[in-house]
Amino acid sequence: MSKVLGFMKQVARGLQVEGNFGTAHVYRSSLNAIIAYRGKDDFAFNEVTSEWLKGFEVYLRSRGCSWNTVSTYLRTFRAVYNRAVDLHRAPYVPHLFRSVYTGTRADHKRALSDEDMKKVFADLSRSSGVSLRLRRAQEFFILMFLLRGIPFVDLAYLRKSDLRDNVITYRRRKTGRPLSVTLTPEAMILVKKYMNRDSSSPYLFPFLESREGTKEAYREYQLALRSFNQQLMLLGELLGLGDKLSSYTARHTWATTAYYCEIHPGIISEAMGHSSITVTETYLKPFRSKKIDEANKQVLDFVKRSILAPFLMIFFISFSIASRSSRENGGQSKS
């Protein structure tokens, strides 16, 4: 029987050796959360029960973690537990994680409204008080939207060889799915404006310097992402946006815009390289309710106009006559 903390550290180290630095980071974060809950003393997998997991979930919520963060930690720990079961280092317990939350909630709307989109896509080149760094962040945000909401990690790791004529072909780093994007003239202008001028670099854009798959390259990506999000936050404040602007806003906005253009979620899922349509539906969930409400209003407006109008007219006439009669009778009784 293996110990939980030691086994998780071993798995995280293995992921890092394989070059999966992002996943390794998530595993270490989950490990740190468990240590904060349980303490630094290691413990056996057979001590993990439904009650223990529920306590961990309650603890995470008490620390202010969102449900999505709670789910990330619990899904990560479930993956570790299942790996230990496969290696006969942990007992198999049916439905062990059933009582805790491992789903995905779309609690926060990340997509831009129509009004905010107009502000973000406006020409800021002549605006006073807008630095070159802010304009650069704005134009990279627009480029990400034009590339079907490409995640920043995929944009940063794009290689010059991925661009052939006006087509970019790459694999999503998160899912491994191959994607091909035909550049519009607007996208091509931005690509040419910001493409890497260093002939010795394999990267299309100058975010990274170190060799792909190294710890140094991952650190450069993290610094570039942090800087990009800081600039987007400042840009959002400058433009007076209703919601916080971040690198993922472009992705959510593209998906939501496609949905409002009546594009089938299956096509949106393929366009974004999601692992399944379920992931896409999570993006669209906050806006589906709004669209359903709009559809309901259209149905009711139609019914009122074409079907209920005569009956409503009769009802209101009858109601008016009855009200008038009641007032007249009341007046007579008083006299």
Steps between C-alpha positions, in 0.01 A plus 500: 500500500655830387489831683291773341738799517807303390312346209365840384850651511627207292225549239564876481874441452427250221277751320770765523764264359264429208474875433139530621581802715147640507348172619782454750423845637133405550603179679733691732226755574260217586767340718555828686125532559490149648799579726327820616189293584660185642844616616853408387493150652448242225208258515386184321250485214269279709444799729329682212125451543188674370486691830867605465436626146188689610701663776765602245230651276349696792848619600575629147171689488569651843828635359304687231575261211251512214312183409716467187819515712355244741419277203853538358661388827259210549527380138879516526495298822257253341745451211782438750285257699398307186865479393587357842215247466631390159842444657342308791617766743152609609176309568227510238190662654196528268354851469754642745480850350124500441419728797736782399483749213709412195302678229543837329288805567471809285440729797672802350428658165835553323377604156479867399167671444433666163578843644827385657601327175466831316732664754764226484499486119516880462808663346710628791799609293404869524374490857703699748612320812514158332852357519658280234483204744124546541446524124714189452291312758180619332613387155616160626159462669330581168729253320409226748132567429563494123675163543176349635579586861841332507629459859806707588706186568444379142571847360826525695625159384407545130798430274591671177459167325134493614423786260469400134374773265188622683434187710620424853506131595579396856410259780325622812735459794214416735323231296749413224230552237627625161351830383526694177403869480478697177611857566273785400672808352459676837668213683784484248574871550540444875709184453742683270513797737600295806674192359844414635781678311771279652595263219654252745178462703251227404211686665253704294463768770768633737357370828747216556874456455584162655456163334147360505441239769751649744428641843645832385254526210208427734622772739526746209145411398371561854672841517364595156147394599517694828624812320234466228219468755630800694494710183150377415377589848637854458346519153161393636517766770601765245209406271252482789395142430222345706701182564867421558697440181733198486666273246211253519239769430585482129428125497171526686392797288568312176300198620208713617495709180496181292212370712298818444569467127304170518810286443447148634689424825658199327665729242606743774653208691704390197604857419637547852665159526303395806537142618120460492184700437438488877788746550349733239162486672668615822617813314151565366299416812472858637372624164271208423260607776492852359433365152224274632339801672518691171341205317225481761427871458480456121255211543283696743506811278389288206221339703383838628492649149346221297310269734415664828440852372124447428447319829698758693296776338175328603640444849597863545164622361313265735720607790442870422121450479496305825711765675277781373186314605645437844585868544152607386328253736723618782405860431126417496517312830671800667225736380 
